Amino acid sequence: MTADAPAADHAARTPAGKRVTWAELFFDLVFVFAVTQLSASLHADHSLAGLGRALVLFVPIYWVWVSTSVHTNTRDVDNAFDRFGILAAGLGSLLMTLAIPGAYGERAMLFAVSYLAVRTLLLVLVARTRGWFANPFSVAVFVAAPLRLAGAALGGGRQVALWTAAAVVDVAAPALTRRRVGRVVRFHPAHLSERFGLLLIIALGESVVALGAPAAAHGALDTGVGVAVAVAFVLVGGLWWMYFEFAADAVHHAVETSRVPADTVRQVLTYAHFGLIGGIVCVAYGVGEAVHWPGRHLGGTPAVLLFGGCALFVATLAYTGWRISRSVPRIRLAGAVLMPALLPVARLVPALGALCLLVVVVVAVDVWEYVSAIGTRRGAQE
């Protein structure tokens, strides 16, 4: 992929293959709410333990979205029965999301039962065409779901331990069942890469909300807040540019040309986008804090989440580049290392200054990568 490839290239390919349905886009609305709730949980408890608990909740919600998208990708779902199934999965996911604020308290059982219901529904939908075999869908129903039910019933520290174990099962299931899945599942590359791109847009949208909401809440929009909004938007836009200008088409091409598409889907889409979305959720929290108090110093946790989230995003893109080309994307890797290294400096300047530091690094990575891609393309033409 070249940096100045026409943006219409991907759109032009999509109609020739499987297309995203309206039912899938409606299902995505639930994930919009889920990202908002997860971000709110970080605001409620931004300690290290709170971050860990939020991650344990993020895993099952993310894997429900992935499982639904894989099902819609590998089957013709443009019919009434499957549309009903997608909507039912959306309802179950909504109930899981509603349980997030009290997931470690009075709503624990709601979260666990909703998870079991959605995973069972997806397993039934998948089994209609591919039969009952060991796959991430069945592992979720027969291993992860019982762990969550037991945790919800026991509560306290045992709940956290069992739910953490369930999260590990969810994350490991695609890798553990890769051989079996690879033999029976056929993917539509354009559709699946588009689905994950839309997921990233949803997460970036939460960042836009996070930087806009504090400014809108101010009685008088002073210059400092206005400048912080502009700088934060450049930061989010820079992350968007990094993915959709340099990575999105490369990801699609990798899935389309892979000898073992199931492995590429697992590594470059499922696992990599888990890191990308997680990074963006952390950035959303950080920019919200920075825009709200641009003249104050960022606290320890907001600074770590802001710079660490950006570093995780860029490092994950470096990982995808390595997985696709087997060469280390030194530009991205340098940016990912520099971001956390700037944390001590970021703690010494106001929040607006910290945002500016991060924007300089993100824009530098984008420009450097753009210029390198132009040079590579010219060299190939010569």
Phi, psi and omega in degrees: 000138177256155186293332182256025176297140181302136181295339183282350183305311182294316181298325181290332181282327190301313182300335181289340180239212181286140182247152175293132183269163178296327179296321178296318180294324177294320177300323181297335180300328178295322180292330174303312179295322181297316179297320178298316180293321179294320177297319179296325179294328176291322177295324181289325181211096183258025172285171178299320178294320178296321177298318179295319179294322177296321178297319180297329176280326181294323184303305182295325179294316178297317183288333172295317178298314180299314182297319178296318181292322177295320178298313181291335179284323188264006181216150174284108184252009182275061178213165187297318184297311182288328175297320176297320179298318179295317179295321178295321176296324177296320178296314178299319178294324178296319179295322174300317181294320178297334181278348186305313183301330180241028186295336178255026179212240187288345181254014182300315182292326176300316179297313184294316181292320179297319177299313179300317182297315181294315181295323177294317178302313181295322178296318179296317179298318180291319184295337179301328184247332186243001177079176182265106178217168182292113178210173180303331179294312181289324177299320179297317183289316190264350179236300186293316182298313177300324177298320180289321177297316179296319179297318179296324180288325184276321179071179176063214182295328179293326176297313180300317181294314182290322178290327175295319177297319178297321178297320178297319178298314179302315183291322185279337187305314179300323180287321183291331183253017188300319183295315181293316181296318182298335181277337188242349185251133176240130187257153170258102189302314184297316181296315185290319178294326176293321180299315181289329174295320177295323177298319179295321177299319178301314181294318177297327177299324177296325176295320178296317177298318182296326180275336181273326185297314179298322179294319180294331182282344180292136177299314177236125183280095183281173185297318181300315179294318180299316178295320179298320177299314181297315181294318179296323178293321176298321178299310180296319177297325178294323176293320176301313182300317183300322181278306190280339177272325188247339190243325191302309181291327178295321177297314179300315181297321180297317179293320184292326186256001184292142174291327178234084184304325181299322179293319179293319177300317182294316186280313189269332180258293188300303184286316182297318182288338172299315177292320180297313181293318178300319178297318181293321177300319177294319178298319180301318178295314183296316181291329177298317178293318183293319180289325181294321181229070186294334182272351180263162176284140176293140174291170182302309182292312177304319180294316180296317180292322180294306182287322179292322178296316177296317180297319178297318179300310183291320178296323178293322175295326175296320177298315180297320178298319178293318179297324184282314188252350184061023172236145184282120176286090189297329181297309181294319182297320179296318178297319181295327179282322184292324185302305178293334178294336180276356183304315179302322178291319181298330180286342183268348183244162176300164183304321179298320177296321178297319176300317181297319177302314182294320179298319179301316181293314182297314180295322178298317178298316179299313182294315180301316181291323179296312180297319179297320180294321177297316179297319178297319181292318179295321178298321179292324180290328180283000000 
